[in-house]
Amino acid sequence: MSAVPRSEKPTGRFRRLLDRLSSSQEDLESEELREDTETAGCTRIGDSKDRQVVTVTGTLRTVTLRPRAGVPALEAELFDGSGALDVVWLGRRSIVGIEPGRKLIASGRISMSRGRRVLFNPKYELRPLGRE
């Protein structure tokens, strides 16, 4: 007998229920975020490449104030279930609504900094609180 890869398993109602019951909370949240990315028509963070213009969506995991070259910079980690990237607003100490746990859509050009994906000063849209 050969093992059937997870992506080729039957997707019946019982199988989905069994998978949900046996998954951890983090796995369930990651799957929900990946589905939200597809529904919104955004690029998966894990699939994005350096210098690519993207529109991504996800949940902010952390938000910190970290000066860069003496200039204030608000940094947030955006996670979509497939990967994470840093969103950086230069010259900002805070932005109303940018807080851990908030969902948003961000657009801009991906760059790589110290091996991590970064969006500098992206165009962004906060997702409504009722959808969380």
C-alpha positions in Angstrom: 0.0 0.0 0.0 1.1 3.5 -0.7 0.4 6.5 1.5 -1.9 9.0 0.0 -0.6 12.6 0.2 -2.7 14.9 2.4 -3.7 17.1 -0.6 -5.1 14.0 -2.4 -7.1 12.6 0.5 -10.9 12.5 0.1 -12.5 15.8 1.0 -15.8 14.5 2.2 -17.7 16.1 5.1 -16.6 13.5 7.6 -12.9 13.7 6.5 -12.9 17.5 7.0 -14.6 17.2 10.4 -12.0 14.6 11.5 -9.1 16.8 10.2 -10.5 19.8 12.1 -10.8 17.8 15.3 -7.3 16.4 15.1 -5.6 19.7 14.2 -4.1 22.2 16.6 -5.5 25.7 17.0 -2.5 27.2 15.2 -3.0 24.9 12.2 -6.7 25.8 12.1 -5.9 29.6 12.2 -3.3 29.2 9.5 -5.7 27.3 7.2 -8.3 30.0 7.8 -5.8 32.7 6.9 -4.8 30.8 3.7 -8.4 30.6 2.6 -8.9 34.3 3.4 -5.9 35.1 1.1 -7.4 33.1 -1.8 -10.9 34.6 -1.2 -9.5 38.2 -1.3 -7.5 37.4 -4.5 -4.2 38.3 -2.8 -0.7 36.9 -3.3 0.4 34.3 -0.7 3.3 35.7 1.4 5.2 32.4 1.1 5.0 32.6 -2.8 6.2 36.2 -3.0 9.6 37.0 -4.4 12.1 39.8 -3.9 11.3 43.1 -5.9 7.8 41.7 -6.7 4.8 44.1 -6.4 2.2 42.3 -4.3 -1.1 42.7 -2.5 -1.1 40.5 0.6 -3.5 40.0 3.5 -3.2 38.5 6.9 -3.1 39.1 10.6 -0.7 41.3 12.5 1.3 39.3 15.0 3.5 41.9 16.5 3.7 45.7 16.3 6.9 47.5 17.6 8.4 50.9 17.5 12.0 50.5 16.2 14.1 53.5 15.1 16.0 53.1 11.8 18.9 55.5 11.3 17.6 57.8 14.0 14.1 58.0 12.3 11.1 56.5 14.1 9.7 53.4 12.3 6.6 51.4 13.2 7.2 47.7 12.3 4.6 45.0 12.3 4.8 41.3 11.4 2.0 40.2 8.9 1.2 36.5 8.8 -1.1 34.8 6.2 -0.7 31.1 7.0 1.9 30.5 4.3 4.6 32.9 5.6 5.3 36.1 7.3 6.7 39.5 6.3 7.6 42.7 8.0 5.5 45.8 7.3 7.4 49.0 8.0 6.1 52.6 8.1 9.1 55.0 8.2 8.7 58.2 10.2 5.7 56.9 12.2 5.5 56.3 15.9 2.0 54.9 15.8 -1.0 54.4 13.4 -4.5 54.2 14.7 -5.8 50.6 14.2 -2.4 49.0 13.7 -2.3 46.6 16.6 -1.6 42.9 17.2 -4.4 40.6 16.1 -5.8 43.1 13.5 -6.3 41.9 9.9 -5.3 44.1 7.0 -4.5 44.1 3.3 -1.2 45.7 2.2 0.1 46.6 -1.2 3.7 47.4 -2.2 7.0 46.1 -3.5 8.6 43.3 -1.5 12.3 43.7 -0.5 14.6 41.4 1.4 16.3 42.6 4.5 18.4 40.3 6.6 16.7 37.3 4.9 13.2 38.4 5.7 10.5 39.9 3.3 9.7 43.5 4.0 7.1 46.0 2.7 8.2 49.6 3.3 5.4 52.3 3.6 2.7 50.1 1.9 -0.7 51.2 0.8 -2.9 49.4 3.3 -6.5 48.8 4.2 -7.7 47.7 7.7 -10.2 44.8 7.6 -13.5 45.4 9.5 -13.4 44.1 13.1 -16.7 42.2 12.6 -15.0 39.8 10.1 -12.4 38.6 12.7 
